[in-house]
Amino acid sequence: MDIPYRPYEVGFQFNEGTRMAHAPKNHAGTLQQMRWADAVIAESQGWGHIVMPERPHDRRPEILTGPRGEPSDGLTPQERAQQRVRDAQAGGGTPAATPGPAVRKGRPAAP
């Protein structure tokens, strides 16, 4: 199966009065198409900025609204983890995140 090679093209907005070498003067300050690698180099040299094209995944609702299944308890993830540890300790069990006795190269730690 052959996958056709096609360079990833992005838009590049040149700064006012800036153009590529050997380009006509009317290209100064315009939006041009160029390969991504060339655009990164041009942006690092201060010629302008990259204008990324919209991709199909840019409009996924879960990206726009936040993660799915996020609890609405008003706690941060750290506070939620602390609550789970407290609940597990109050129930008499040990939480899964609590490490067991230290083991070193297959032998238990010295008392």
N, CA, C and O atoms as a GROMACS GRO file, in nm:
protein
  444
    1MET      N    1   0.085  -0.118   0.000
    1MET     CA    2   0.000   0.000   0.000
    1MET      C    3   0.089   0.124   0.000
    1MET      O    4   0.171   0.141   0.090
    2ASP      N    5   0.074   0.206  -0.097
    2ASP     CA    6   0.153   0.328  -0.107
    2ASP      C    7   0.076   0.445  -0.048
    2ASP      O    8  -0.040   0.469  -0.081
    3ILE      N    9   0.143   0.516   0.038
    3ILE     CA   10   0.085   0.637   0.095
    3ILE      C   11   0.149   0.754   0.022
    3ILE      O   12   0.270   0.773   0.028
    4PRO      N   13   0.068   0.833  -0.048
    4PRO     CA   14   0.127   0.944  -0.123
    4PRO      C   15   0.187   1.049  -0.029
    4PRO      O   16   0.127   1.085   0.072
    5TYR      N   17   0.304   1.094  -0.064
    5TYR     CA   18   0.372   1.197   0.015
    5TYR      C   19   0.318   1.333  -0.026
    5TYR      O   20   0.318   1.368  -0.144
    6ARG      N   21   0.275   1.407   0.070
    6ARG     CA   22   0.230   1.543   0.043
    6ARG      C   23   0.278   1.631   0.159
    6ARG      O   24   0.240   1.606   0.273
    7PRO      N   25   0.358   1.731   0.132
    7PRO     CA   26   0.407   1.815   0.241
    7PRO      C   27   0.292   1.888   0.310
    7PRO      O   28   0.194   1.927   0.246
    8TYR      N   29   0.305   1.906   0.439
    8TYR     CA   30   0.203   1.976   0.518
    8TYR      C   31   0.222   2.126   0.497
    8TYR      O   32   0.324   2.184   0.535
    9GLU      N   33   0.121   2.186   0.438
    9GLU     CA   34   0.128   2.329   0.405
    9GLU      C   35   0.048   2.410   0.506
    9GLU      O   36  -0.060   2.369   0.549
   10VAL      N   37   0.102   2.523   0.543
   10VAL     CA   38   0.035   2.616   0.634
   10VAL      C   39   0.040   2.756   0.571
   10VAL      O   40   0.117   2.781   0.478
   11GLY      N   41  -0.042   2.843   0.623
   11GLY     CA   42  -0.035   2.982   0.581
   11GLY      C   43   0.071   3.054   0.663
   11GLY      O   44   0.094   3.021   0.779
   12PHE      N   45   0.134   3.151   0.602
   12PHE     CA   46   0.233   3.231   0.674
   12PHE      C   47   0.207   3.377   0.644
   12PHE      O   48   0.212   3.421   0.529
   13GLN      N   49   0.179   3.452   0.749
   13GLN     CA   50   0.152   3.595   0.736
   13GLN      C   51   0.282   3.671   0.757
   13GLN      O   52   0.334   3.676   0.869
   14PHE      N   53   0.335   3.729   0.650
   14PHE     CA   54   0.459   3.806   0.662
   14PHE      C   55   0.430   3.938   0.732
   14PHE      O   56   0.323   3.996   0.717
   15ASN      N   57   0.528   3.985   0.807
   15ASN     CA   58   0.517   4.117   0.868
   15ASN      C   59   0.515   4.222   0.758
   15ASN      O   60   0.564   4.198   0.647
   16GLU      N   61   0.460   4.338   0.788
   16GLU     CA   62   0.453   4.446   0.689
   16GLU      C   63   0.593   4.483   0.643
   16GLU      O   64   0.681   4.510   0.725
   17GLY      N   65   0.614   4.483   0.514
   17GLY     CA   66   0.743   4.518   0.456
   17GLY      C   67   0.841   4.402   0.446
   17GLY      O   68   0.954   4.420   0.401
   18THR      N   69   0.800   4.283   0.488
   18THR     CA   70   0.887   4.165   0.484
   18THR      C   71   0.837   4.070   0.377
   18THR      O   72   0.717   4.049   0.362
   19ARG      N   73   0.929   4.012   0.302
   19ARG     CA   74   0.895   3.915   0.199
   19ARG      C   75   1.007   3.813   0.189
   19ARG      O   76   1.116   3.835   0.242
   20MET      N   77   0.980   3.703   0.121
   20MET     CA   78   1.082   3.601   0.101
   20MET      C   79   1.186   3.652   0.002
   20MET      O   80   1.157   3.740  -0.080
   21ALA      N   81   1.306   3.597   0.011
   21ALA     CA   82   1.411   3.636  -0.083
   21ALA      C   83   1.367   3.602  -0.225
   21ALA      O   84   1.311   3.495  -0.248
   22HIS      N   85   1.391   3.689  -0.318
   22HIS     CA   86   1.360   3.674  -0.461
   22HIS      C   87   1.211   3.676  -0.491
   22HIS      O   88   1.170   3.646  -0.603
   23ALA      N   89   1.128   3.709  -0.392
   23ALA     CA   90   0.983   3.720  -0.418
   23ALA      C   91   0.953   3.862  -0.465
   23ALA      O   92   1.025   3.956  -0.429
   24PRO      N   93   0.848   3.879  -0.546
   24PRO     CA   94   0.811   4.013  -0.590
   24PRO      C   95   0.780   4.105  -0.471
   24PRO      O   96   0.738   4.058  -0.365
   25LYS      N   97   0.800   4.233  -0.490
   25LYS     CA   98   0.778   4.328  -0.381
   25LYS      C   99   0.633   4.332  -0.336
   25LYS      O  100   0.605   4.366  -0.221
   26ASN      N  101   0.540   4.298  -0.424
   26ASN     CA  102   0.400   4.302  -0.384
   26ASN      C  103   0.363   4.186  -0.290
   26ASN      O  104   0.250   4.181  -0.242
   27HIS      N  105   0.456   4.093  -0.263
   27HIS     CA  106   0.432   3.984  -0.169
   27HIS      C  107   0.465   4.026  -0.026
   27HIS      O  108   0.438   3.950   0.067
   28ALA      N  109   0.522   4.143  -0.008
   28ALA     CA  110   0.558   4.189   0.127
   28ALA      C  111   0.433   4.210   0.210
   28ALA      O  112   0.340   4.279   0.168
   29GLY      N  113   0.430   4.151   0.330
   29GLY     CA  114   0.318   4.166   0.421
   29GLY      C  115   0.196   4.084   0.386
   29GLY      O  116   0.089   4.107   0.443
   30THR      N  117   0.208   3.989   0.294
   30THR     CA  118   0.091   3.912   0.252
   30THR      C  119   0.088   3.775   0.318
   30THR      O  120   0.185   3.733   0.382
   31LEU      N  121  -0.024   3.707   0.302
   31LEU     CA  122  -0.041   3.571   0.352
   31LEU      C  123  -0.003   3.476   0.239
   31LEU      O  124  -0.064   3.478   0.132
   32GLN      N  125   0.097   3.393   0.263
   32GLN     CA  126   0.146   3.299   0.162
   32GLN      C  127   0.136   3.157   0.213
   32GLN      O  128   0.133   3.135   0.334
   33GLN      N  129   0.129   3.060   0.123
   33GLN     CA  130   0.131   2.919   0.159
   33GLN      C  131   0.276   2.870   0.153
   33GLN      O  132   0.348   2.899   0.057
   34MET      N  133   0.318   2.795   0.254
   34MET     CA  134   0.451   2.736   0.252
   34MET      C  135   0.450   2.610   0.337
   34MET      O  136   0.358   2.587   0.415
   35ARG      N  137   0.554   2.530   0.321
   35ARG     CA  138   0.565   2.408   0.401
   35ARG      C  139   0.584   2.445   0.548
   35ARG      O  140   0.637   2.550   0.581
   36TRP      N  141   0.538   2.354   0.634
   36TRP     CA  142   0.542   2.378   0.777
   36TRP      C  143   0.684   2.405   0.825
   36TRP      O  144   0.707   2.497   0.903
   37ALA      N  145   0.780   2.325   0.780
   37ALA     CA  146   0.919   2.340   0.826
   37ALA      C  147   0.973   2.478   0.786
   37ALA      O  148   1.042   2.542   0.865
   38ASP      N  149   0.943   2.522   0.664
   38ASP     CA  150   0.988   2.654   0.620
   38ASP      C  151   0.922   2.765   0.701
   38ASP      O  152   0.986   2.866   0.733
   39ALA      N  153   0.795   2.746   0.734
   39ALA     CA  154   0.722   2.846   0.811
   39ALA      C  155   0.778   2.859   0.952
   39ALA      O  156   0.787   2.969   1.006
   40VAL      N  157   0.817   2.746   1.013
   40VAL     CA  158   0.874   2.750   1.148
   40VAL      C  159   1.006   2.827   1.147
   40VAL      O  160   1.032   2.907   1.237
   41ILE      N  161   1.087   2.803   1.046
   41ILE     CA  162   1.214   2.874   1.036
   41ILE      C  163   1.192   3.023   1.013
   41ILE      O  164   1.257   3.106   1.076
   42ALA      N  165   1.099   3.057   0.923
   42ALA     CA  166   1.071   3.198   0.896
   42ALA      C  167   1.016   3.268   1.020
   42ALA      O  168   1.049   3.384   1.045
   43GLU      N  169   0.932   3.199   1.097
   43GLU     CA  170   0.877   3.260   1.218
   43GLU      C  171   0.987   3.281   1.322
   43GLU      O  172   0.988   3.382   1.392
   44SER      N  173   1.079   3.186   1.332
   44SER     CA  174   1.188   3.201   1.430
   44SER      C  175   1.282   3.314   1.392
   44SER      O  176   1.350   3.371   1.478
   45GLN      N  177   1.288   3.347   1.264
   45GLN     CA  178   1.373   3.457   1.220
   45GLN      C  179   1.301   3.592   1.226
   45GLN      O  180   1.359   3.695   1.192
   46GLY      N  181   1.175   3.590   1.269
   46GLY     CA  182   1.102   3.715   1.288
   46GLY      C  183   1.038   3.772   1.163
   46GLY      O  184   1.010   3.891   1.156
   47TRP      N  185   1.016   3.688   1.062
   47TRP     CA  186   0.957   3.737   0.937
   47TRP      C  187   0.805   3.754   0.945
   47TRP      O  188   0.747   3.825   0.863
   48GLY      N  189   0.742   3.689   1.041
   48GLY     CA  190   0.596   3.694   1.052
   48GLY      C  191   0.548   3.586   1.146
   48GLY      O  192   0.620   3.546   1.239
   49HIS      N  193   0.423   3.536   1.122
   49HIS     CA  194   0.371   3.430   1.208
   49HIS      C  195   0.294   3.327   1.125
   49HIS      O  196   0.243   3.356   1.017
   50ILE      N  197   0.287   3.206   1.181
   50ILE     CA  198   0.220   3.093   1.114
   50ILE      C  199   0.069   3.105   1.136
   50ILE      O  200   0.023   3.138   1.245
   51VAL      N  201  -0.006   3.079   1.030
   51VAL     CA  202  -0.152   3.073   1.037
   51VAL      C  203  -0.190   2.928   1.009
   51VAL      O  204  -0.191   2.884   0.894
   52MET      N  205  -0.221   2.853   1.117
   52MET     CA  206  -0.251   2.711   1.103
   52MET      C  207  -0.389   2.692   1.042
   52MET      O  208  -0.484   2.762   1.079
   53PRO      N  209  -0.402   2.597   0.950
   53PRO     CA  210  -0.535   2.568   0.894
   53PRO      C  211  -0.619   2.496   0.997
   53PRO      O  212  -0.566   2.431   1.087
   54GLU      N  213  -0.749   2.507   0.984
   54GLU     CA  214  -0.839   2.437   1.075
   54GLU      C  215  -0.837   2.289   1.042
   54GLU      O  216  -0.844   2.251   0.926
   55ARG      N  217  -0.828   2.206   1.144
   55ARG     CA  218  -0.823   2.062   1.126
   55ARG      C  219  -0.958   2.002   1.168
   55ARG      O  220  -1.033   2.065   1.242
   56PRO      N  221  -0.990   1.881   1.121
   56PRO     CA  222  -1.119   1.820   1.156
   56PRO      C  223  -1.141   1.806   1.306
   56PRO      O  224  -1.254   1.817   1.353
   57HIS      N  225  -1.036   1.782   1.383
   57HIS     CA  226  -1.054   1.763   1.528
   57HIS      C  227  -1.070   1.894   1.603
   57HIS      O  228  -1.095   1.892   1.724
   58ASP      N  229  -1.055   2.008   1.536
   58ASP     CA  230  -1.067   2.136   1.605
   58ASP      C  231  -1.210   2.164   1.653
   58ASP      O  232  -1.230   2.245   1.743
   59ARG      N  233  -1.308   2.099   1.593
   59ARG     CA  234  -1.447   2.127   1.629
   59ARG      C  235  -1.511   2.017   1.711
   59ARG      O  236  -1.634   2.011   1.720
   60ARG      N  237  -1.432   1.930   1.772
   60ARG     CA  238  -1.490   1.825   1.855
   60ARG      C  239  -1.549   1.890   1.980
   60ARG      O  240  -1.481   1.968   2.047
   61PRO      N  241  -1.674   1.859   2.011
   61PRO     CA  242  -1.738   1.926   2.125
   61PRO      C  243  -1.669   1.901   2.258
   61PRO      O  244  -1.668   1.990   2.343
   62GLU      N  245  -1.612   1.783   2.278
   62GLU     CA  246  -1.548   1.758   2.408
   62GLU      C  247  -1.424   1.842   2.427
   62GLU      O  248  -1.384   1.867   2.541
   63ILE      N  249  -1.360   1.886   2.318
   63ILE     CA  250  -1.245   1.974   2.331
   63ILE      C  251  -1.290   2.116   2.362
   63ILE      O  252  -1.226   2.187   2.439
   64LEU      N  253  -1.400   2.158   2.301
   64LEU     CA  254  -1.449   2.294   2.322
   64LEU      C  255  -1.511   2.312   2.460
   64LEU      O  256  -1.498   2.420   2.518
   65THR      N  257  -1.577   2.210   2.514
   65THR     CA  258  -1.649   2.225   2.640
   65THR      C  259  -1.574   2.171   2.760
   65THR      O  260  -1.614   2.197   2.873
   66GLY      N  261  -1.469   2.098   2.740
   66GLY     CA  262  -1.395   2.041   2.852
   66GLY      C  263  -1.408   1.890   2.854
   66GLY      O  264  -1.479   1.833   2.771
   67PRO      N  265  -1.341   1.825   2.947
   67PRO     CA  266  -1.344   1.679   2.951
   67PRO      C  267  -1.482   1.625   2.985
   67PRO      O  268  -1.559   1.687   3.058
   68ARG      N  269  -1.511   1.507   2.929
   68ARG     CA  270  -1.639   1.442   2.956
   68ARG      C  271  -1.635   1.377   3.094
   68ARG      O  272  -1.528   1.336   3.141
   69GLY      N  273  -1.749   1.368   3.157
   69GLY     CA  274  -1.760   1.297   3.282
   69GLY      C  275  -1.697   1.369   3.400
   69GLY      O  276  -1.670   1.305   3.502
   70GLU      N  277  -1.672   1.495   3.390
   70GLU     CA  278  -1.611   1.569   3.500
   70GLU      C  279  -1.715   1.586   3.610
   70GLU      O  280  -1.824   1.638   3.584
   71PRO      N  281  -1.683   1.545   3.733
   71PRO     CA  282  -1.781   1.559   3.841
   71PRO      C  283  -1.813   1.705   3.869
   71PRO      O  284  -1.728   1.793   3.853
   72SER      N  285  -1.935   1.728   3.909
   72SER     CA  286  -1.976   1.866   3.939
   72SER      C  287  -1.980   1.889   4.089
   72SER      O  288  -2.070   1.956   4.139
   73ASP      N  289  -1.882   1.833   4.162
   73ASP     CA  290  -1.879   1.850   4.307
   73ASP      C  291  -1.804   1.976   4.350
   73ASP      O  292  -1.803   2.009   4.468
   74GLY      N  293  -1.742   2.045   4.257
   74GLY     CA  294  -1.672   2.169   4.288
   74GLY      C  295  -1.534   2.149   4.347
   74GLY      O  296  -1.470   2.246   4.389
   75LEU      N  297  -1.484   2.025   4.351
   75LEU     CA  298  -1.352   1.997   4.405
   75LEU      C  299  -1.248   1.993   4.294
   75LEU      O  300  -1.280   1.961   4.180
   76THR      N  301  -1.125   2.024   4.330
   76THR     CA  302  -1.015   2.008   4.235
   76THR      C  303  -0.977   1.860   4.230
   76THR      O  304  -1.014   1.786   4.321
   77PRO      N  305  -0.905   1.815   4.128
   77PRO     CA  306  -0.863   1.675   4.124
   77PRO      C  307  -0.783   1.634   4.248
   77PRO      O  308  -0.797   1.521   4.295
   78GLN      N  309  -0.701   1.724   4.302
   78GLN     CA  310  -0.623   1.692   4.421
   78GLN      C  311  -0.714   1.674   4.543
   78GLN      O  312  -0.696   1.580   4.621
   79GLU      N  313  -0.811   1.763   4.558
   79GLU     CA  314  -0.905   1.751   4.670
   79GLU      C  315  -0.988   1.623   4.657
   79GLU      O  316  -1.018   1.558   4.758
   80ARG      N  317  -1.025   1.588   4.535
   80ARG     CA  318  -1.102   1.465   4.512
   80ARG      C  319  -1.019   1.342   4.550
   80ARG      O  320  -1.073   1.247   4.608
   81ALA      N  321  -0.888   1.343   4.518
   81ALA     CA  322  -0.801   1.232   4.555
   81ALA      C  323  -0.787   1.223   4.707
   81ALA      O  324  -0.790   1.113   4.763
   82GLN      N  325  -0.771   1.336   4.774
   82GLN     CA  326  -0.761   1.335   4.920
   82GLN      C  327  -0.889   1.281   4.983
   82GLN      O  328  -0.884   1.210   5.084
   83GLN      N  329  -1.002   1.316   4.925
   83GLN     CA  330  -1.131   1.266   4.976
   83GLN      C  331  -1.139   1.115   4.961
   83GLN      O  332  -1.188   1.047   5.052
   84ARG      N  333  -1.092   1.060   4.849
   84ARG     CA  334  -1.093   0.915   4.829
   84ARG      C  335  -1.004   0.846   4.932
   84ARG      O  336  -1.040   0.740   4.983
   85VAL      N  337  -0.888   0.904   4.962
   85VAL     CA  338  -0.797   0.846   5.062
   85VAL      C  339  -0.863   0.848   5.200
   85VAL      O  340  -0.859   0.749   5.272
   86ARG      N  341  -0.924   0.962   5.237
   86ARG     CA  342  -0.992   0.971   5.367
   86ARG      C  343  -1.105   0.869   5.377
   86ARG      O  344  -1.121   0.804   5.480
   87ASP      N  345  -1.183   0.854   5.269
   87ASP     CA  346  -1.292   0.757   5.269
   87ASP      C  347  -1.240   0.615   5.284
   87ASP      O  348  -1.299   0.535   5.357
   88ALA      N  349  -1.131   0.583   5.217
   88ALA     CA  350  -1.075   0.448   5.226
   88ALA      C  351  -1.019   0.421   5.365
   88ALA      O  352  -1.034   0.310   5.416
   89GLN      N  353  -0.956   0.520   5.427
   89GLN     CA  354  -0.902   0.502   5.561
   89GLN      C  355  -1.012   0.492   5.664
   89GLN      O  356  -1.000   0.415   5.760
   90ALA      N  357  -1.119   0.567   5.648
   90ALA     CA  358  -1.231   0.562   5.741
   90ALA      C  359  -1.304   0.428   5.730
   90ALA      O  360  -1.361   0.380   5.828
   91GLY      N  361  -1.302   0.368   5.613
   91GLY     CA  362  -1.369   0.240   5.593
   91GLY      C  363  -1.287   0.123   5.643
   91GLY      O  364  -1.335   0.010   5.639
   92GLY      N  365  -1.166   0.145   5.689
   92GLY     CA  366  -1.084   0.038   5.742
   92GLY      C  367  -0.992  -0.025   5.639
   92GLY      O  368  -0.900  -0.098   5.676
   93GLY      N  369  -1.014   0.001   5.514
   93GLY     CA  370  -0.929  -0.055   5.409
   93GLY      C  371  -0.811   0.036   5.384
   93GLY      O  372  -0.808   0.150   5.430
   94THR      N  373  -0.714  -0.015   5.310
   94THR     CA  374  -0.601   0.069   5.272
   94THR      C  375  -0.623   0.116   5.130
   94THR      O  376  -0.663   0.037   5.044
   95PRO      N  377  -0.599   0.242   5.103
   95PRO     CA  378  -0.616   0.290   4.966
   95PRO      C  379  -0.513   0.227   4.873
   95PRO      O  380  -0.404   0.189   4.916
   96ALA      N  381  -0.547   0.217   4.747
   96ALA     CA  382  -0.459   0.154   4.648
   96ALA      C  383  -0.329   0.231   4.632
   96ALA      O  384  -0.227   0.172   4.595
   97ALA      N  385  -0.330   0.360   4.659
   97ALA     CA  386  -0.210   0.441   4.638
   97ALA      C  387  -0.111   0.430   4.753
   97ALA      O  388   0.002   0.478   4.741
   98THR      N  389  -0.151   0.367   4.866
   98THR     CA  390  -0.060   0.356   4.979
   98THR      C  391   0.043   0.248   4.950
   98THR      O  392   0.006   0.134   4.922
   99PRO      N  393   0.171   0.280   4.955
   99PRO     CA  394   0.272   0.179   4.925
   99PRO      C  395   0.282   0.076   5.037
   99PRO      O  396   0.256   0.106   5.153
  100GLY      N  397   0.318  -0.045   5.000
  100GLY     CA  398   0.336  -0.151   5.097
  100GLY      C  399   0.474  -0.140   5.159
  100GLY      O  400   0.540  -0.037   5.145
  101PRO      N  401   0.520  -0.246   5.229
  101PRO     CA  402   0.652  -0.242   5.289
  101PRO      C  403   0.760  -0.231   5.182
  101PRO      O  404   0.744  -0.283   5.071
  102ALA      N  405   0.869  -0.162   5.216
  102ALA     CA  406   0.976  -0.142   5.121
  102ALA      C  407   1.045  -0.274   5.090
  102ALA      O  408   1.075  -0.351   5.181
  103VAL      N  409   1.069  -0.300   4.964
  103VAL     CA  410   1.136  -0.422   4.921
  103VAL      C  411   1.260  -0.380   4.843
  103VAL      O  412   1.253  -0.295   4.754
  104ARG      N  413   1.373  -0.440   4.877
  104ARG     CA  414   1.496  -0.404   4.811
  104ARG      C  415   1.559  -0.529   4.752
  104ARG      O  416   1.598  -0.619   4.827
  105LYS      N  417   1.569  -0.537   4.622
  105LYS     CA  418   1.627  -0.650   4.551
  105LYS      C  419   1.569  -0.783   4.598
  105LYS      O  420   1.642  -0.879   4.621
  106GLY      N  421   1.438  -0.785   4.612
  106GLY     CA  422   1.372  -0.911   4.647
  106GLY      C  423   1.371  -0.943   4.795
  106GLY      O  424   1.314  -1.044   4.834
  107ARG      N  425   1.432  -0.861   4.879
  107ARG     CA  426   1.434  -0.887   5.024
  107ARG      C  427   1.359  -0.776   5.097
  107ARG      O  428   1.366  -0.660   5.056
  108PRO      N  429   1.288  -0.810   5.203
  108PRO     CA  430   1.219  -0.706   5.280
  108PRO      C  431   1.319  -0.612   5.346
  108PRO      O  432   1.434  -0.650   5.373
  109ALA      N  433   1.274  -0.491   5.372
  109ALA     CA  434   1.361  -0.392   5.437
  109ALA      C  435   1.390  -0.435   5.579
  109ALA      O  436   1.308  -0.502   5.643
  110ALA      N  437   1.505  -0.398   5.627
  110ALA     CA  438   1.545  -0.433   5.764
  110ALA      C  439   1.459  -0.356   5.864
  110ALA      O  440   1.425  -0.240   5.840
  111PRO      N  441   1.421  -0.422   5.977
  111PRO     CA  442   1.336  -0.354   6.076
  111PRO      C  443   1.408  -0.248   6.155
  111PRO      O  444   1.348  -0.184   6.241
   0.00000   0.00000   0.00000
